[in-house]
Amino acid sequence: MSERLAGLLHVAFPDASEVDVVDRTGGGDHFHVTVVDASFQGLSLVAQHRLVYDALTEPLGDGTIHELRITTRGEA
Amino acid sequence: MSDLQDRIRDTIEQEPVVAFIKGTHEQAYCGNSDRALQALRGVGAGFATVDVLPDPRIREELSALSDWPTIPQVFVAGELVGGADIVQELAMTGQLQATLEEKLGEAWRRPGDERTVSVTDGPGLRVVPTG
């Protein structure tokens, strides 16, 4: 499942310098995703996280993701 | 526009700081909700909470209003500040305090001033009495 999320994030953020998905519990439904992308620069954290949510609309909507932690940065 | 969405909007606009969470200010039933409250407590902010668990429509209407899919959601002076991760990060960097100060002035410093309000019981807001 981590691979599916990472795949969706790579599609949404093709130029990201870092995409990381951690299955926090090993159960396949509690995730911590990290996206570092220069395009985040100048965006509020709310705007940055909205972009991540948009990328993960499907697994968020179908119940795959029970809990999601997000870390975003505009530069490494 | 449903009555429920009206009450949610009113709560967001009227409460200086309000967190929509799973549970109450006394007992959060979700680690993320608890993290958001701990961040607010940690900086000494007063806040109201709204429990989204009593009715699934609360969460649906809230997310439709805020364009934010997950719980918790923390609002300051009517504006979405973020979920647990953002509020925690902002508290650690001092930006949460700066935002509270900017939006609410000194009035945001109300440590321990915590209550839970309902958006589902009858017209207007009902304050749930706590011990």
N, CA and C atoms of all chains as a GROMACS GRO file, in nm:
protein
  621
    1MET      N    1   0.083  -0.122   0.000
    1MET     CA    2   0.000   0.000   0.000
    1MET      C    3   0.086   0.126   0.000
    2SER      N    4   0.199   0.122   0.071
    2SER     CA    5   0.290   0.237   0.069
    2SER      C    6   0.332   0.270  -0.074
    3GLU      N    7   0.353   0.164  -0.154
    3GLU     CA    8   0.396   0.184  -0.293
    3GLU      C    9   0.287   0.257  -0.372
    4ARG      N   10   0.161   0.221  -0.347
    4ARG     CA   11   0.051   0.287  -0.418
    4ARG      C   12   0.049   0.436  -0.385
    5LEU      N   13   0.065   0.468  -0.258
    5LEU     CA   14   0.063   0.610  -0.219
    5LEU      C   15   0.183   0.682  -0.277
    6ALA      N   16   0.299   0.620  -0.271
    6ALA     CA   17   0.420   0.682  -0.326
    6ALA      C   18   0.402   0.706  -0.476
    7GLY      N   19   0.338   0.608  -0.544
    7GLY     CA   20   0.314   0.623  -0.687
    7GLY      C   21   0.225   0.742  -0.717
    8LEU      N   22   0.118   0.757  -0.641
    8LEU     CA   23   0.027   0.871  -0.660
    8LEU      C   24   0.099   1.004  -0.635
    9LEU      N   25   0.186   1.004  -0.533
    9LEU     CA   26   0.258   1.128  -0.500
    9LEU      C   27   0.360   1.162  -0.608
   10HIS      N   28   0.425   1.060  -0.664
   10HIS     CA   29   0.521   1.085  -0.770
   10HIS      C   30   0.452   1.140  -0.895
   11VAL      N   31   0.331   1.092  -0.922
   11VAL     CA   32   0.255   1.144  -1.036
   11VAL      C   33   0.218   1.291  -1.012
   12ALA      N   34   0.174   1.321  -0.889
   12ALA     CA   35   0.129   1.457  -0.858
   12ALA      C   36   0.247   1.554  -0.846
   13PHE      N   37   0.360   1.503  -0.800
   13PHE     CA   38   0.478   1.589  -0.777
   13PHE      C   39   0.599   1.530  -0.851
   14PRO      N   40   0.596   1.537  -0.986
   14PRO     CA   41   0.702   1.471  -1.065
   14PRO      C   42   0.841   1.530  -1.040
   15ASP      N   43   0.846   1.653  -0.992
   15ASP     CA   44   0.976   1.717  -0.972
   15ASP      C   45   1.018   1.719  -0.825
   16ALA      N   46   0.947   1.644  -0.741
   16ALA     CA   47   0.980   1.644  -0.598
   16ALA      C   48   1.121   1.592  -0.576
   17SER      N   49   1.193   1.657  -0.484
   17SER     CA   50   1.327   1.609  -0.452
   17SER      C   51   1.320   1.496  -0.350
   18GLU      N   52   1.204   1.482  -0.285
   18GLU     CA   53   1.187   1.371  -0.191
   18GLU      C   54   1.040   1.333  -0.181
   19VAL      N   55   1.011   1.205  -0.194
   19VAL     CA   56   0.878   1.150  -0.165
   19VAL      C   57   0.900   1.029  -0.077
   20ASP      N   58   0.842   1.033   0.041
   20ASP     CA   59   0.862   0.922   0.134
   20ASP      C   60   0.728   0.883   0.195
   21VAL      N   61   0.701   0.755   0.201
   21VAL     CA   62   0.578   0.705   0.263
   21VAL      C   63   0.616   0.602   0.368
   22VAL      N   64   0.576   0.628   0.491
   22VAL     CA   65   0.604   0.533   0.600
   22VAL      C   66   0.471   0.475   0.649
   23ASP      N   67   0.463   0.344   0.651
   23ASP     CA   68   0.349   0.275   0.711
   23ASP      C   69   0.377   0.271   0.862
   24ARG      N   70   0.312   0.359   0.936
   24ARG     CA   71   0.351   0.381   1.076
   24ARG      C   72   0.327   0.261   1.166
   25THR      N   73   0.227   0.182   1.132
   25THR     CA   74   0.192   0.072   1.221
   25THR      C   75   0.215  -0.064   1.157
   26GLY      N   76   0.246  -0.064   1.026
   26GLY     CA   77   0.261  -0.190   0.955
   26GLY      C   78   0.128  -0.248   0.913
   27GLY      N   79   0.019  -0.181   0.948
   27GLY     CA   80  -0.114  -0.232   0.917
   27GLY      C   81  -0.169  -0.189   0.782
   28GLY      N   82  -0.092  -0.101   0.714
   28GLY     CA   83  -0.137  -0.059   0.582
   28GLY      C   84  -0.249   0.044   0.582
   29ASP      N   85  -0.267   0.115   0.695
   29ASP     CA   86  -0.370   0.220   0.694
   29ASP      C   87  -0.332   0.346   0.774
   30HIS      N   88  -0.218   0.342   0.844
   30HIS     CA   89  -0.170   0.461   0.914
   30HIS      C   90  -0.038   0.503   0.847
   31PHE      N   91  -0.043   0.617   0.779
   31PHE     CA   92   0.074   0.655   0.700
   31PHE      C   93   0.129   0.792   0.740
   32HIS      N   94   0.259   0.806   0.720
   32HIS     CA   95   0.322   0.937   0.730
   32HIS      C   96   0.390   0.963   0.596
   33VAL      N   97   0.341   1.062   0.524
   33VAL     CA   98   0.401   1.093   0.394
   33VAL      C   99   0.480   1.222   0.403
   34THR      N  100   0.593   1.224   0.336
   34THR     CA  101   0.677   1.344   0.330
   34THR      C  102   0.698   1.380   0.183
   35VAL      N  103   0.675   1.505   0.150
   35VAL     CA  104   0.699   1.551   0.014
   35VAL      C  105   0.782   1.680   0.022
   36VAL      N  106   0.895   1.678  -0.044
   36VAL     CA  107   0.979   1.798  -0.053
   36VAL      C  108   0.980   1.839  -0.200
   37ASP      N  109   0.931   1.959  -0.227
   37ASP     CA  110   0.916   2.003  -0.366
   37ASP      C  111   0.935   2.154  -0.371
   38ALA      N  112   1.022   2.198  -0.461
   38ALA     CA  113   1.052   2.341  -0.471
   38ALA      C  114   0.926   2.422  -0.502
   39SER      N  115   0.826   2.359  -0.566
   39SER     CA  116   0.704   2.433  -0.601
   39SER      C  117   0.622   2.472  -0.478
   40PHE      N  118   0.656   2.414  -0.362
   40PHE     CA  119   0.586   2.449  -0.238
   40PHE      C  120   0.630   2.585  -0.184
   41GLN      N  121   0.743   2.633  -0.233
   41GLN     CA  122   0.796   2.760  -0.180
   41GLN      C  123   0.694   2.871  -0.198
   42GLY      N  124   0.671   2.945  -0.091
   42GLY     CA  125   0.578   3.057  -0.098
   42GLY      C  126   0.434   3.018  -0.068
   43LEU      N  127   0.406   2.886  -0.062
   43LEU     CA  128   0.271   2.842  -0.028
   43LEU      C  129   0.259   2.824   0.124
   44SER      N  130   0.141   2.852   0.177
   44SER     CA  131   0.117   2.825   0.319
   44SER      C  132   0.118   2.674   0.340
   45LEU      N  133   0.138   2.634   0.465
   45LEU     CA  134   0.134   2.491   0.496
   45LEU      C  135  -0.002   2.432   0.462
   46VAL      N  136  -0.108   2.510   0.485
   46VAL     CA  137  -0.242   2.463   0.451
   46VAL      C  138  -0.250   2.434   0.301
   47ALA      N  139  -0.197   2.525   0.220
   47ALA     CA  140  -0.200   2.506   0.075
   47ALA      C  141  -0.114   2.386   0.035
   48GLN      N  142   0.001   2.370   0.098
   48GLN     CA  143   0.090   2.256   0.068
   48GLN      C  144   0.021   2.124   0.101
   49HIS      N  145  -0.041   2.118   0.218
   49HIS     CA  146  -0.106   1.994   0.258
   49HIS      C  147  -0.227   1.965   0.170
   50ARG      N  148  -0.298   2.072   0.126
   50ARG     CA  149  -0.412   2.051   0.036
   50ARG      C  150  -0.367   1.982  -0.092
   51LEU      N  151  -0.250   2.020  -0.143
   51LEU     CA  152  -0.198   1.957  -0.264
   51LEU      C  153  -0.172   1.808  -0.241
   52VAL      N  154  -0.121   1.775  -0.124
   52VAL     CA  155  -0.097   1.635  -0.091
   52VAL      C  156  -0.230   1.560  -0.077
   53TYR      N  157  -0.326   1.622  -0.010
   53TYR     CA  158  -0.459   1.560   0.002
   53TYR      C  159  -0.518   1.537  -0.137
   54ASP      N  160  -0.503   1.637  -0.226
   54ASP     CA  161  -0.557   1.622  -0.362
   54ASP      C  162  -0.497   1.501  -0.430
   55ALA      N  163  -0.366   1.482  -0.413
   55ALA     CA  164  -0.298   1.369  -0.477
   55ALA      C  165  -0.348   1.236  -0.422
   56LEU      N  166  -0.393   1.237  -0.298
   56LEU     CA  167  -0.434   1.112  -0.231
   56LEU      C  168  -0.586   1.104  -0.213
   57THR      N  169  -0.659   1.176  -0.297
   57THR     CA  170  -0.806   1.178  -0.286
   57THR      C  171  -0.864   1.037  -0.287
   58GLU      N  172  -0.812   0.954  -0.380
   58GLU     CA  173  -0.870   0.820  -0.396
   58GLU      C  174  -0.851   0.733  -0.271
   59PRO      N  175  -0.727   0.714  -0.224
   59PRO     CA  176  -0.712   0.629  -0.103
   59PRO      C  177  -0.773   0.692   0.022
   60LEU      N  178  -0.786   0.826   0.023
   60LEU     CA  179  -0.854   0.889   0.137
   60LEU      C  180  -1.003   0.861   0.130
   61GLY      N  181  -1.057   0.860   0.008
   61GLY     CA  182  -1.201   0.845  -0.010
   61GLY      C  183  -1.249   0.702   0.005
   62ASP      N  184  -1.165   0.605  -0.035
   62ASP     CA  185  -1.212   0.466  -0.031
   62ASP      C  186  -1.180   0.397   0.101
   63GLY      N  187  -1.129   0.474   0.197
   63GLY     CA  188  -1.108   0.418   0.330
   63GLY      C  189  -0.974   0.348   0.348
   64THR      N  190  -0.891   0.348   0.243
   64THR     CA  191  -0.760   0.285   0.254
   64THR      C  192  -0.678   0.352   0.363
   65ILE      N  193  -0.683   0.485   0.365
   65ILE     CA  194  -0.606   0.560   0.463
   65ILE      C  195  -0.694   0.589   0.584
   66HIS      N  196  -0.659   0.529   0.695
   66HIS     CA  197  -0.734   0.556   0.817
   66HIS      C  198  -0.677   0.680   0.887
   67GLU      N  199  -0.546   0.694   0.883
   67GLU     CA  200  -0.484   0.810   0.947
   67GLU      C  201  -0.365   0.853   0.863
   68LEU      N  202  -0.354   0.983   0.841
   68LEU     CA  203  -0.249   1.034   0.755
   68LEU      C  204  -0.175   1.148   0.824
   69ARG      N  205  -0.045   1.134   0.834
   69ARG     CA  206   0.038   1.246   0.879
   69ARG      C  207   0.113   1.298   0.757
   70ILE      N  208   0.126   1.429   0.752
   70ILE     CA  209   0.188   1.490   0.634
   70ILE      C  210   0.300   1.583   0.678
   71THR      N  211   0.414   1.571   0.611
   71THR     CA  212   0.522   1.667   0.627
   71THR      C  213   0.555   1.719   0.488
   72THR      N  214   0.554   1.850   0.472
   72THR     CA  215   0.590   1.909   0.343
   72THR      C  216   0.696   2.017   0.365
   73ARG      N  217   0.784   2.030   0.265
   73ARG     CA  218   0.884   2.136   0.269
   73ARG      C  219   0.904   2.189   0.128
   74GLY      N  220   0.936   2.317   0.120
   74GLY     CA  221   0.958   2.379  -0.010
   74GLY      C  222   1.102   2.364  -0.057
   75GLU      N  223   1.188   2.322   0.034
   75GLU     CA  224   1.328   2.299  -0.005
   75GLU      C  225   1.389   2.196   0.087
   76ALA      N  226   1.492   2.133   0.038
   76ALA     CA  227   1.554   2.026   0.115
   76ALA      C  228   1.621   2.079   0.240
   77MET      N  229  -2.795   2.495   0.128
   77MET     CA  230  -2.730   2.524   0.257
   77MET      C  231  -2.811   2.464   0.371
   78SER      N  232  -2.753   2.372   0.443
   78SER     CA  233  -2.826   2.307   0.552
   78SER      C  234  -2.810   2.386   0.681
   79ASP      N  235  -2.904   2.362   0.773
   79ASP     CA  236  -2.894   2.424   0.904
   79ASP      C  237  -2.765   2.386   0.973
   80LEU      N  238  -2.728   2.258   0.955
   80LEU     CA  239  -2.606   2.211   1.019
   80LEU      C  240  -2.484   2.287   0.967
   81GLN      N  241  -2.479   2.306   0.836
   81GLN     CA  242  -2.365   2.379   0.781
   81GLN      C  243  -2.366   2.524   0.831
   82ASP      N  244  -2.485   2.582   0.845
   82ASP     CA  245  -2.494   2.717   0.902
   82ASP      C  246  -2.436   2.721   1.042
   83ARG      N  247  -2.470   2.620   1.122
   83ARG     CA  248  -2.423   2.620   1.261
   83ARG      C  249  -2.272   2.597   1.267
   84ILE      N  250  -2.223   2.514   1.177
   84ILE     CA  251  -2.078   2.493   1.173
   84ILE      C  252  -2.009   2.624   1.135
   85ARG      N  253  -2.063   2.690   1.034
   85ARG     CA  254  -2.003   2.816   0.990
   85ARG      C  255  -2.008   2.921   1.102
   86ASP      N  256  -2.123   2.929   1.169
   86ASP     CA  257  -2.136   3.025   1.279
   86ASP      C  258  -2.032   2.998   1.387
   87THR      N  259  -2.013   2.870   1.418
   87THR     CA  260  -1.917   2.833   1.523
   87THR      C  261  -1.776   2.874   1.481
   88ILE      N  262  -1.741   2.848   1.356
   88ILE     CA  263  -1.608   2.884   1.307
   88ILE      C  264  -1.588   3.035   1.314
   89GLU      N  265  -1.695   3.110   1.281
   89GLU     CA  266  -1.681   3.255   1.276
   89GLU      C  267  -1.685   3.318   1.415
   90GLN      N  268  -1.760   3.254   1.506
   90GLN     CA  269  -1.780   3.318   1.636
   90GLN      C  270  -1.675   3.279   1.741
   91GLU      N  271  -1.623   3.158   1.730
   91GLU     CA  272  -1.524   3.115   1.828
   91GLU      C  273  -1.386   3.166   1.788
   92PRO      N  274  -1.316   3.233   1.876
   92PRO     CA  275  -1.181   3.281   1.841
   92PRO      C  276  -1.089   3.167   1.798
   93VAL      N  277  -1.092   3.059   1.875
   93VAL     CA  278  -1.014   2.940   1.840
   93VAL      C  279  -1.106   2.819   1.857
   94VAL      N  280  -1.124   2.742   1.752
   94VAL     CA  281  -1.209   2.624   1.762
   94VAL      C  282  -1.144   2.508   1.689
   95ALA      N  283  -1.146   2.392   1.756
   95ALA     CA  284  -1.089   2.270   1.698
   95ALA      C  285  -1.201   2.168   1.681
   96PHE      N  286  -1.221   2.123   1.558
   96PHE     CA  287  -1.316   2.015   1.531
   96PHE      C  288  -1.238   1.885   1.546
   97ILE      N  289  -1.279   1.803   1.642
   97ILE     CA  290  -1.200   1.686   1.678
   97ILE      C  291  -1.290   1.564   1.696
   98LYS      N  292  -1.227   1.449   1.713
   98LYS     CA  293  -1.299   1.330   1.756
   98LYS      C  294  -1.288   1.324   1.907
   99GLY      N  295  -1.399   1.351   1.974
   99GLY     CA  296  -1.400   1.355   2.120
   99GLY      C  297  -1.426   1.496   2.170
  100THR      N  298  -1.388   1.518   2.295
  100THR     CA  299  -1.409   1.648   2.358
  100THR      C  300  -1.276   1.701   2.410
  101HIS      N  301  -1.279   1.824   2.465
  101HIS     CA  302  -1.154   1.879   2.518
  101HIS      C  303  -1.103   1.796   2.635
  102GLU      N  304  -1.194   1.723   2.701
  102GLU     CA  305  -1.152   1.642   2.814
  102GLU      C  306  -1.104   1.504   2.773
  103GLN      N  307  -1.153   1.456   2.660
  103GLN     CA  308  -1.117   1.321   2.617
  103GLN      C  309  -1.119   1.313   2.464
  104ALA      N  310  -1.001   1.324   2.405
  104ALA     CA  311  -0.991   1.309   2.260
  104ALA      C  312  -0.978   1.162   2.226
  105TYR      N  313  -1.056   1.117   2.129
  105TYR     CA  314  -1.056   0.975   2.096
  105TYR      C  315  -0.971   0.943   1.974
  106CYS      N  316  -0.870   1.023   1.950
  106CYS     CA  317  -0.789   1.003   1.830
  106CYS      C  318  -0.656   1.072   1.855
  107GLY      N  319  -0.549   1.006   1.818
  107GLY     CA  320  -0.416   1.060   1.845
  107GLY      C  321  -0.395   1.195   1.778
  108ASN      N  322  -0.446   1.211   1.657
  108ASN     CA  323  -0.427   1.338   1.586
  108ASN      C  324  -0.505   1.451   1.652
  109SER      N  325  -0.628   1.420   1.694
  109SER     CA  326  -0.706   1.521   1.764
  109SER      C  327  -0.634   1.563   1.892
  110ASP      N  328  -0.581   1.466   1.963
  110ASP     CA  329  -0.509   1.494   2.087
  110ASP      C  330  -0.385   1.579   2.060
  111ARG      N  331  -0.314   1.547   1.951
  111ARG     CA  332  -0.193   1.625   1.920
  111ARG      C  333  -0.227   1.771   1.895
  112ALA      N  334  -0.339   1.795   1.825
  112ALA     CA  335  -0.379   1.934   1.797
  112ALA      C  336  -0.410   2.008   1.926
  113LEU      N  337  -0.483   1.941   2.017
  113LEU     CA  338  -0.517   2.006   2.144
  113LEU      C  339  -0.392   2.031   2.228
  114GLN      N  340  -0.300   1.934   2.228
  114GLN     CA  341  -0.177   1.951   2.306
  114GLN      C  342  -0.096   2.069   2.254
  115ALA      N  343  -0.097   2.088   2.122
  115ALA     CA  344  -0.024   2.201   2.065
  115ALA      C  345  -0.085   2.333   2.111
  116LEU      N  346  -0.218   2.340   2.110
  116LEU     CA  347  -0.286   2.462   2.155
  116LEU      C  348  -0.259   2.486   2.304
  117ARG      N  349  -0.269   2.379   2.383
  117ARG     CA  350  -0.240   2.389   2.527
  117ARG      C  351  -0.097   2.432   2.552
  118GLY      N  352  -0.008   2.375   2.471
  118GLY     CA  353   0.134   2.399   2.491
  118GLY      C  354   0.171   2.547   2.478
  119VAL      N  355   0.098   2.620   2.396
  119VAL     CA  356   0.128   2.762   2.380
  119VAL      C  357   0.042   2.848   2.473
  120GLY      N  358  -0.050   2.784   2.547
  120GLY     CA  359  -0.131   2.858   2.643
  120GLY      C  360  -0.254   2.922   2.584
  121ALA      N  361  -0.303   2.866   2.474
  121ALA     CA  362  -0.423   2.921   2.411
  121ALA      C  363  -0.549   2.864   2.474
  122GLY      N  364  -0.653   2.947   2.483
  122GLY     CA  365  -0.785   2.896   2.516
  122GLY      C  366  -0.850   2.850   2.386
  123PHE      N  367  -0.943   2.756   2.396
  123PHE     CA  368  -1.007   2.708   2.273
  123PHE      C  369  -1.138   2.639   2.304
  124ALA      N  370  -1.222   2.633   2.200
  124ALA     CA  371  -1.342   2.551   2.205
  124ALA      C  372  -1.319   2.430   2.116
  125THR      N  373  -1.386   2.320   2.150
  125THR     CA  374  -1.380   2.204   2.062
  125THR      C  375  -1.522   2.167   2.019
  126VAL      N  376  -1.531   2.108   1.901
  126VAL     CA  377  -1.656   2.050   1.853
  126VAL      C  378  -1.629   1.903   1.824
  127ASP      N  379  -1.711   1.817   1.883
  127ASP     CA  380  -1.697   1.673   1.861
  127ASP      C  381  -1.769   1.636   1.731
  128VAL      N  382  -1.695   1.576   1.637
  128VAL     CA  383  -1.758   1.539   1.509
  128VAL      C  384  -1.820   1.400   1.515
  129LEU      N  385  -1.796   1.326   1.624
  129LEU     CA  386  -1.839   1.186   1.628
  129LEU      C  387  -1.991   1.166   1.641
  130PRO      N  388  -2.064   1.256   1.708
  130PRO     CA  389  -2.207   1.226   1.728
  130PRO      C  390  -2.285   1.209   1.599
  131ASP      N  391  -2.243   1.271   1.491
  131ASP     CA  392  -2.319   1.266   1.366
  131ASP      C  393  -2.222   1.276   1.248
  132PRO      N  394  -2.218   1.175   1.162
  132PRO     CA  395  -2.124   1.178   1.050
  132PRO      C  396  -2.142   1.298   0.957
  133ARG      N  397  -2.262   1.357   0.960
  133ARG     CA  398  -2.286   1.472   0.873
  133ARG      C  399  -2.202   1.593   0.915
  134ILE      N  400  -2.165   1.599   1.043
  134ILE     CA  401  -2.083   1.713   1.089
  134ILE      C  402  -1.953   1.715   1.010
  135ARG      N  403  -1.890   1.599   1.002
  135ARG     CA  404  -1.763   1.590   0.932
  135ARG      C  405  -1.780   1.619   0.782
  136GLU      N  406  -1.888   1.565   0.724
  136GLU     CA  407  -1.913   1.587   0.581
  136GLU      C  408  -1.932   1.735   0.551
  137GLU      N  409  -2.018   1.799   0.631
  137GLU     CA  410  -2.048   1.941   0.607
  137GLU      C  411  -1.924   2.027   0.636
  138LEU      N  412  -1.849   1.992   0.740
  138LEU     CA  413  -1.730   2.068   0.774
  138LEU      C  414  -1.628   2.061   0.660
  139SER      N  415  -1.602   1.941   0.610
  139SER     CA  416  -1.503   1.926   0.504
  139SER      C  417  -1.548   1.995   0.376
  140ALA      N  418  -1.680   1.993   0.350
  140ALA     CA  419  -1.732   2.064   0.232
  140ALA      C  420  -1.706   2.214   0.246
  141LEU      N  421  -1.718   2.262   0.370
  141LEU     CA  422  -1.701   2.404   0.398
  141LEU      C  423  -1.554   2.446   0.393
  142SER      N  424  -1.467   2.361   0.448
  142SER     CA  425  -1.327   2.398   0.467
  142SER      C  426  -1.236   2.350   0.355
  143ASP      N  427  -1.286   2.258   0.271
  143ASP     CA  428  -1.202   2.196   0.169
  143ASP      C  429  -1.080   2.128   0.234
  144TRP      N  430  -1.105   2.059   0.343
  144TRP     CA  431  -0.999   1.989   0.418
  144TRP      C  432  -1.056   1.853   0.457
  145PRO      N  433  -0.994   1.743   0.412
  145PRO     CA  434  -1.062   1.614   0.422
  145PRO      C  435  -1.054   1.543   0.556
  146THR      N  436  -0.962   1.585   0.642
  146THR     CA  437  -0.939   1.504   0.762
  146THR      C  438  -0.972   1.581   0.890
  147ILE      N  439  -0.981   1.507   0.997
  147ILE     CA  440  -1.003   1.559   1.132
  147ILE      C  441  -0.874   1.534   1.210
  148PRO      N  442  -0.824   1.626   1.289
  148PRO     CA  443  -0.886   1.751   1.335
  148PRO      C  444  -0.869   1.866   1.235
  149GLN      N  445  -0.947   1.971   1.260
  149GLN     CA  446  -0.931   2.097   1.188
  149GLN      C  447  -0.936   2.210   1.291
  150VAL      N  448  -0.833   2.295   1.288
  150VAL     CA  449  -0.823   2.404   1.384
  150VAL      C  450  -0.841   2.537   1.311
  151PHE      N  451  -0.934   2.617   1.363
  151PHE     CA  452  -0.961   2.748   1.304
  151PHE      C  453  -0.928   2.857   1.404
  152VAL      N  454  -0.867   2.964   1.355
  152VAL     CA  455  -0.841   3.082   1.437
  152VAL      C  456  -0.905   3.202   1.366
  153ALA      N  457  -0.992   3.271   1.438
  153ALA     CA  458  -1.061   3.388   1.384
  153ALA      C  459  -1.124   3.356   1.248
  154GLY      N  460  -1.188   3.240   1.240
  154GLY     CA  461  -1.263   3.205   1.121
  154GLY      C  462  -1.182   3.144   1.009
  155GLU      N  463  -1.052   3.130   1.029
  155GLU     CA  464  -0.966   3.081   0.920
  155GLU      C  465  -0.902   2.947   0.957
  156LEU      N  466  -0.901   2.855   0.861
  156LEU     CA  467  -0.837   2.725   0.885
  156LEU      C  468  -0.686   2.743   0.900
  157VAL      N  469  -0.636   2.702   1.016
  157VAL     CA  470  -0.491   2.708   1.040
  157VAL      C  471  -0.426   2.577   1.001
  158GLY      N  472  -0.499   2.467   1.017
  158GLY     CA  473  -0.445   2.339   0.973
  158GLY      C  474  -0.497   2.222   1.053
  159GLY      N  475  -0.443   2.105   1.022
  159GLY     CA  476  -0.470   1.985   1.098
  159GLY      C  477  -0.363   1.967   1.203
  160ALA      N  478  -0.354   1.846   1.258
  160ALA     CA  479  -0.262   1.821   1.368
  160ALA      C  480  -0.116   1.849   1.331
  161ASP      N  481  -0.076   1.804   1.213
  161ASP     CA  482   0.066   1.818   1.175
  161ASP      C  483   0.106   1.966   1.165
  162ILE      N  484   0.020   2.044   1.100
  162ILE     CA  485   0.053   2.186   1.080
  162ILE      C  486   0.050   2.260   1.214
  163VAL      N  487  -0.054   2.236   1.293
  163VAL     CA  488  -0.064   2.308   1.420
  163VAL      C  489   0.054   2.275   1.510
  164GLN      N  490   0.092   2.148   1.509
  164GLN     CA  491   0.207   2.106   1.590
  164GLN      C  492   0.336   2.173   1.540
  165GLU      N  493   0.353   2.174   1.408
  165GLU     CA  494   0.473   2.236   1.351
  165GLU      C  495   0.477   2.386   1.380
  166LEU      N  496   0.361   2.452   1.363
  166LEU     CA  497   0.355   2.596   1.387
  166LEU      C  498   0.383   2.628   1.534
  167ALA      N  499   0.336   2.541   1.624
  167ALA     CA  500   0.360   2.564   1.767
  167ALA      C  501   0.510   2.552   1.798
  168MET      N  502   0.575   2.457   1.732
  168MET     CA  503   0.718   2.436   1.759
  168MET      C  504   0.803   2.551   1.708
  169THR      N  505   0.761   2.611   1.596
  169THR     CA  506   0.841   2.718   1.537
  169THR      C  507   0.802   2.856   1.589
  170GLY      N  508   0.697   2.861   1.674
  170GLY     CA  509   0.654   2.990   1.727
  170GLY      C  510   0.554   3.062   1.638
  171GLN      N  511   0.527   3.003   1.520
  171GLN     CA  512   0.434   3.071   1.428
  171GLN      C  513   0.289   3.064   1.473
  172LEU      N  514   0.256   2.958   1.550
  172LEU     CA  515   0.118   2.948   1.600
  172LEU      C  516   0.088   3.066   1.693
  173GLN      N  517   0.183   3.090   1.784
  173GLN     CA  518   0.166   3.202   1.876
  173GLN      C  519   0.156   3.334   1.799
  174ALA      N  520   0.238   3.348   1.696
  174ALA     CA  521   0.238   3.472   1.617
  174ALA      C  522   0.104   3.489   1.545
  175THR      N  523   0.052   3.378   1.492
  175THR     CA  524  -0.077   3.384   1.422
  175THR      C  525  -0.189   3.420   1.518
  176LEU      N  526  -0.187   3.357   1.636
  176LEU     CA  527  -0.289   3.386   1.737
  176LEU      C  528  -0.284   3.533   1.777
  177GLU      N  529  -0.163   3.583   1.798
  177GLU     CA  530  -0.143   3.722   1.837
  177GLU      C  531  -0.194   3.817   1.728
  178GLU      N  532  -0.160   3.783   1.605
  178GLU     CA  533  -0.197   3.867   1.492
  178GLU      C  534  -0.349   3.873   1.475
  179LYS      N  535  -0.415   3.758   1.490
  179LYS     CA  536  -0.560   3.750   1.463
  179LYS      C  537  -0.643   3.795   1.583
  180LEU      N  538  -0.592   3.767   1.704
  180LEU     CA  539  -0.677   3.785   1.823
  180LEU      C  540  -0.619   3.883   1.924
  181GLY      N  541  -0.500   3.933   1.902
  181GLY     CA  542  -0.437   4.018   2.002
  181GLY      C  543  -0.401   3.937   2.125
  182GLU      N  544  -0.385   4.007   2.237
  182GLU     CA  545  -0.345   3.940   2.361
  182GLU      C  546  -0.451   3.844   2.412
  183ALA      N  547  -0.574   3.860   2.362
  183ALA     CA  548  -0.687   3.782   2.416
  183ALA      C  549  -0.670   3.631   2.397
  184TRP      N  550  -0.578   3.590   2.311
  184TRP     CA  551  -0.566   3.445   2.287
  184TRP      C  552  -0.504   3.371   2.405
  185ARG      N  553  -0.433   3.445   2.490
  185ARG     CA  554  -0.367   3.378   2.604
  185ARG      C  555  -0.470   3.349   2.713
  186ARG      N  556  -0.529   3.232   2.707
  186ARG     CA  557  -0.629   3.192   2.807
  186ARG      C  558  -0.603   3.048   2.845
  187PRO      N  559  -0.487   3.020   2.906
  187PRO     CA  560  -0.456   2.880   2.935
  187PRO      C  561  -0.563   2.816   3.023
  188GLY      N  562  -0.605   2.697   2.987
  188GLY     CA  563  -0.703   2.625   3.067
  188GLY      C  564  -0.846   2.659   3.034
  189ASP      N  565  -0.867   2.765   2.954
  189ASP     CA  566  -1.002   2.802   2.914
  189ASP      C  567  -1.043   2.714   2.797
  190GLU      N  568  -1.098   2.598   2.830
  190GLU     CA  569  -1.132   2.499   2.728
  190GLU      C  570  -1.276   2.456   2.748
  191ARG      N  571  -1.350   2.442   2.640
  191ARG     CA  572  -1.488   2.394   2.650
  191ARG      C  573  -1.526   2.326   2.520
  192THR      N  574  -1.630   2.248   2.530
  192THR     CA  575  -1.680   2.177   2.412
  192THR      C  576  -1.817   2.233   2.377
  193VAL      N  577  -1.836   2.268   2.252
  193VAL     CA  578  -1.966   2.318   2.207
  193VAL      C  579  -2.023   2.220   2.105
  194SER      N  580  -2.155   2.222   2.094
  194SER     CA  581  -2.222   2.130   2.001
  194SER      C  582  -2.278   2.208   1.883
  195VAL      N  583  -2.277   2.146   1.767
  195VAL     CA  584  -2.337   2.209   1.650
  195VAL      C  585  -2.464   2.136   1.608
  196THR      N  586  -2.506   2.039   1.689
  196THR     CA  587  -2.618   1.957   1.644
  196THR      C  588  -2.744   1.972   1.728
  197ASP      N  589  -2.734   2.025   1.848
  197ASP     CA  590  -2.851   2.026   1.936
  197ASP      C  591  -2.929   2.156   1.928
  198GLY      N  592  -3.039   2.151   1.858
  198GLY     CA  593  -3.130   2.265   1.853
  198GLY      C  594  -3.069   2.385   1.786
  199PRO      N  595  -3.142   2.495   1.786
  199PRO     CA  596  -3.092   2.617   1.721
  199PRO      C  597  -2.978   2.679   1.801
  200GLY      N  598  -2.886   2.733   1.733
  200GLY     CA  599  -2.776   2.799   1.800
  200GLY      C  600  -2.681   2.701   1.865
  201LEU      N  601  -2.596   2.752   1.950
  201LEU     CA  602  -2.492   2.670   2.011
  201LEU      C  603  -2.530   2.634   2.153
  202ARG      N  604  -2.493   2.512   2.189
  202ARG     CA  605  -2.517   2.470   2.327
  202ARG      C  606  -2.382   2.439   2.390
  203VAL      N  607  -2.359   2.501   2.502
  203VAL     CA  608  -2.233   2.473   2.572
  203VAL      C  609  -2.254   2.352   2.661
  204VAL      N  610  -2.170   2.253   2.643
  204VAL     CA  611  -2.180   2.133   2.724
  204VAL      C  612  -2.110   2.159   2.856
  205PRO      N  613  -2.187   2.153   2.966
  205PRO     CA  614  -2.124   2.180   3.094
  205PRO      C  615  -2.023   2.072   3.130
  206THR      N  616  -1.915   2.114   3.186
  206THR     CA  617  -1.814   2.016   3.227
  206THR      C  618  -1.777   2.041   3.371
  207GLY      N  619  -1.730   1.936   3.436
  207GLY     CA  620  -1.699   1.942   3.578
  207GLY      C  621  -1.595   2.042   3.606
   0.00000   0.00000   0.00000
